[in-house]
Every structure is written in C-alpha cells, then in structure tokens.
Amino acid sequence: MYAPPVLRRPVRSADRRRTGVLAVVAGLVISLLAFVPAAPAGAAPALLSQGRTVTVSSEENAGTPAASAVDGNDSTRWSSAFSDPQWIKVDLGASASVSRIVLTWEAAYASGYRIEFSTDDTTWTTAYSTTTGPGGTETLNVSGTARYVRLTGTTRATPYGYSLWEFQVFGTTGDTGGPQIPGGGDLGPNVLVFDPSTPGIQAKVDEIFKQQESAQFGNGRYALLFKPGTYDNINAQLGFYTSIAGLGLKPDDTTFNGDVTVDAGWFNGNATQNFWRSAENLALNPVNGTDRWAVSQAAPFRRMHVKGGLNLAPDGYGWASGGYIADSRIDGQVGPYSQQQWYTRDSSVGGWTNGVWNMTFSGVEGAPAQSFPDPPYTTLDTTPVSREKPFLYLDGAEYKVFVPAKRTNARGVSWSGTPQGQSIPLSQFYVVKPGATAQTINAAVQQGLHLLFTPGVYHVDQTIDIDRANTVVLGLGLATIIPDNGVTAIRVGDVDGVRLAGLLIDAGPQNSSVLLQVGPDGASADHSANPTTVQDVFVRIGGAGAGKATTSMVINSDDTIVDHTWIWRADHGEGVGWETNRADYGLRVNGDDVLVTGLFVEHFNKYDVQWYGENGRTIFFQNEKAYDAPNQAAVQNGTIKGYAAYKVADSVANHEGWGLGSYCYFNVDPTIRQDHGFEAPVKSGVRFHDLLVVSLGGQGQYEHVINSTGSPTSGTSTVPSTVVSFP
C-alpha cells in the first residue's frame, strides 16, 4: 500500500529561545502582579490550569502530547494535526472566575482562534475571538465563569498544526459552600515506603506476610512501595490484601536481586484460594532464575520485568486457578503447569511451556501459536484497545500518578520507550483514609480532586458519584468499599475518561440493586476517543460476612473498557448459602462497543454475564456456576435447564468472544444438568472462538457448550467439551 510522504515541521532552536524568553518575561510579569494589592472584593488571580486534565482534538505525535501544554515547562509542547479546526480543552476541576489567558505559541501558531467557556462541558460561550492573532506570547484579558476552557483554532498561520508551549488560565475559585478539602498529604499507616538504605526491609516484609498469609477474609490491607534503586537479597512473600509496587516510572527503575513470591503452604499446597494481592512496576532478578507466582483470581501481575522465568504453580504442583498478566516482560519461560486457565495481555514472554484448559493471549510477543483445543491456546496478535492501569510513582521527591495513554491494536509492553500518558501531582488527589465518609469523598470529587484510596476498609452510607470527566479513582492495597443500607457503592456518570482501578467492592448485608454502575440508564454519549476504564476492580458477595446484591456490575456507558475483574458470589467463608448471599446476576452490559479483557465471573444464582449492548467483545472468560444450587428446580430457566454462564441477548446483532470457559461443580445436588454454558442468537455478526465447558469430577453435567452445539460432558474424568468456532 502506498503511503504519502509525511510533512514534518522542524523545531527551530531560535524560535524555542525566543518563545522561552518571552515566557520567562510573561512569568515575571505575572509574578510581579501577584504582589499588587488585591481589591477588597476578591483575591488575586491564580494559575488554575497547570497540571490539570487536558484533552485535545488531535496530537501530531507521541512526543507532543496534550499534557505538555499545561505542565509549566516552556520547553515541552502540544502540537496538533495539520488541519483545521483543532482544539485543546482544560478542565480546571471546579468552576472559577476566569480573568486572564496566556498563550505561549511555538512557531506554528493560530492567526484565527476563539476562547470558549463552559461550566458543564456541554454548553459553550465565546469569551474571546480573533482572526489576526500575532503568535508569540499572547495575554488575553477575559471575563466569565468556567470550569472548562477551550481554545479552538480556526486558521493556521503556517502549513503545520497548532503548537503551544503553554496554555495558561488564570482566575479565582469561588465559594464551594463548605471548607476546601486539601489535596495530597501522607499515604497513611498501611502504606510502607522503602528505599535501598531502609534497615530491616526483609524483617518488615516477613512480618506483614505472617499476618496476611492466611487472612483470607480479614480486615488488614497493605501496600509495600519501593523507591527507585536496587534491593539485594529480598524475598517478598505476599499474603492476602497485600500489594507490592515500585515507585519508578518504569519497572527497571526499581530492581530486586531477589523474588516476589506467592505460594500455597498455608493451604497445603493448593493455590485455588490465593486471591486478592498484586505485584506491579518492579524488575526481578530471581535468586534461582525463576520467580514463583502461584495465584488464582484477583491477583494481577502488571508492569513487571522478570529477568528469568516465571512459575505459576505452587510448590509441589498442586491445583491453581488463575490468573492475569499485563504489560509485563518475562525474559525466560512462563510455566503454568497446573494452572487451569490464564490470560496474558500486551506483554513479552520468552516462551510458554504448557496449557491445561484455557490459555489466552492478546498482544503478547513470544506467545504460542493459535492451536485450541490441543494445546488449548487462543492467541490474538494484538489487543484491539487497551490503556494500562494508573500507578503511583516518584518524580524526584514528589509523588505523582501516571495515567497511561490509550493504545489501539496494542502489542508488547507500553514502557519499552518513553511511557506515553499524563502525570498528575498527588496534590490534585484527595488521599482517602479509613474513616472518610462518602459525603467528604463526593465533595472532593465535586471540588475537582481525583481520589487515591489508601489501604483500608471503607463503609459508605451513600453512593460515591464520579460524574466529572477524566477523574482517576485509584486504590492501594486492595482498598475495600462496603455499601451500607443497600446503596450502590460507586456510580460513574456518562462522561469521558474516568479511570477506576485497584478496588474491592464488598456487598453489605442489606441488598443493593447494583454495586458498581458505569453510566446512567440509557447512557448514549460517544466515548470512543477517551473511554472509561475499570481495571483490577473486584466485586465480592459474601465470604467476609453475609452480603446481597441483585446485580454486581452494570456497564451502561458506550466504549467502556473493563480490564481484569473478578466478580464473585462466594462459595466459602462466612455468610454463604443459596439465599444467604443471594446475587442473581454478575455482569450486565447495556452499553455499545464495550470491550472486556480478562473477565472472571463466578457462582451467581442466575446469569453470570448478560450482554445487551451492540459490538461487544470479550477476550478471555472464566466461570464456575453456583456450587450450592439445591436442586434442578432452583436453576430451571423456563424450559431451559440452568442459566447460561454467558448470555448474549436475542436482540444483539454483533458480538464476539475469544477463549471462554464455564465449569460446573454442583456438589449439593450432583444430578443437576445445565443445558449449555453459553447462549447467543445465531446471527452472522455474533461470533465465538474457542469455547469450553467442564464438569469438575462429574458433579453435575453440561448437555452442550453453546446453544445446542457441542458434545455433552460426562463421567467424572473432568475432560472439557470444546467448540472451536460458533456459529
């Protein structure tokens, strides 16, 4: 295919110096103005835009991102595509009285543009416009109230795009009706921060492990954070509700000459209950050449660099039922051994040794070739859309949260070059600590702050509402939210770019109709350019105590990405029984163009997954039907025996799934029959690849795999029945 030559604009050092000097002069003027006594009626204007969330119509390339226009650095810039019109928009976080705009243009400037204000990101008014813009540094005196300020370029002064060193908005914030909630602060007592000179690191890590090793339903929550540097002779064993992470911008910034280990000694070598822990953003030189990560659900291994091999099985090769790897590089081989299923996304591996039932890969360099069902490898060259999970890091001595950029048709790790995305200072986060109320949390969001939940258990008596575009909600150490009085725990508006990550939502004893809702009923806005992401957000009903929810997670917003979730109606622990922890539905998707990568949903009383939106896609699905169904009548669905694990509504015209498995273990009544694991309309646009159903030891059976297609399971041999392609 012929590609036309790309027009590239040189950056002239003279222009850089010229605009840099002008920016310094402008900065001095602004600084001097700050010392002029303010009129009694109001405070002096402040710089409101720096470091705030910014969106644009386009970016010329990865080296000129939107965030560079509000980073306070006059040697970094945003530049657009070479066409008209183009725009850049900054969210000030809260409504403000805007009095001045300073534009510091690079050589490619706008001769025609307008400045627009909005309080709701929907209705816009023009505060300033010109067709004779001079370029250089322009100071515009404006007046108006805005939370969102947009510059729309209408006429380019050069053949290139629009290019800004800085887009500065000055003004004053008004009275919010209550005290201002401060951003930033310390990370609380359950975040332990180490540097290479910290004494007794191994002893402290061992102490946390001893406390958390078997505390499956305890209240302890911990994050172990390591500053950039090299750590020798470390073996960080991780128990329940423990997260370990490096504080560099890249994994290789924080290197262990040692291991991060998960094993199953606490459970007699059985790893099927090694839930709720994580490892992120570290490089490992394993002592014996291979690191052990023997986990099951809700235990992500993200943004890791293992300079050796990775063993996913417990010592002795006991049972395991994991798991999830993303954005990681394993230089040696990955050995799943006894792992029943695994999903790996946008990574690089030196090899993969075996598979049991369902090993699925998307965007993985070195992944085995497509061969399902023997060996059971489902392999996609790329992941259609992905955006890595936000993470806390240190920029010098300052904590920031890095929010990675969206990738399309992704393959390999995101951090091989310069990480692409936005850095947000911790000062723009409300650092949530145990005891915080939902009222305060919501006030912080309305004030314009992001949320960083420190490790702990949070009871909320009203819904946490995230209705501001681009809000980051990040949990550390499996921070856990329990809704009281039957409320919805978290609800997201039909807005762009919200990031929910690193949280456990635990149902309360009073039934909630929904625990997590993304988008209101009937949501219809297009978010394809900037989707909401839900990553490492886990939902639990029962286990830690009686809990109930009609539907655990509802996705109404179009284009949402759900990247790794375990939605679990507990089959063991406290408060467990067919009606005790009643939960009819796991995940319901109403939005269009929703993508789920790494979907684990188990044990619901009726449907585990229901899909009503168009153009939905799922890459990897793991499911077990409810163990505790008392009899056939309890799961009878009209004339159909049992509720499908994954049902696509008859109204849907387009849907696709890869690498999906459902298992049954009806140990209360082993005579129960399940007509099928999957149910979908027979249409050309509805396609499934690599499906399986398994009867675990003959405790119940499936009649078919999908609809009336696929052989029945039988006997006690635990052999999958498979369908390679449907229809």
Buried (B, 14 or more C-beta within 10 A) or exposed (E): EEEEEEEEBEBEEEBBEBBBEBBEEBBEEBEEEEEEEEEEEEEBBEBBBBBBBBBBBBBBEEEBBBBBBBBEEBEBBBBBBBEBBBBBBBBBBBBBBBBBBBBBBBBBBBBBBBBBBBBEBEEBEEBBEBEEBEBBBBBBEBEBBBBBBBBBBBBBBBEBBBBBBBBBBBBBBEEBEEEEBEBBBEBBEBBBBBBBEEEEBEEBBBEBBEBBBEBBBBEBBBBBBBBBBEBEEBBBBBBBBBBBBBBBBBBBBBBBBBBBBBBBEBBEBBBBBBBBBBBBBBBBBBBEEBBBBBBBBBBBBBBBBBBBBBBBBBBBBBBBBBBBBBBBBBBBBBBBBBBBBBBBBBBBBBBBBBBBBBBBBBBBBBBBEBBBBEBBBBBBEBBBBBBBBBBBBBBEEEBBBBBBBBBEEBBBBBBEEEBBBBBBBBBBBBBBBBEBEBEBBBBBBBBBBBBBBBBBBBBBEBBBBBBBBBBBBBBBBBBBBBBBEBBBBBBBBBBBBBBBBBBBBBBBBBBBEBBBBBBBEEBEBEBEEBBBBBBBBBBBBBBBBBBBBBBBBBBBBBBBBBBBBBBBBBBEBBBBEBEBBBBBBBBBBBBBBBBBBBBBBBBBBBBBBBBBBBBBBBBBBBBBBBBBBBEBEBBEBEEBBBBBBBBBBEEBEBBBBBBBBBBBBBBBBBEBBBBBBBBBBEBEEBBBBBBBBBBBEBBBBBBBBBBEBBBBBEEEEBEBBBBEEBB
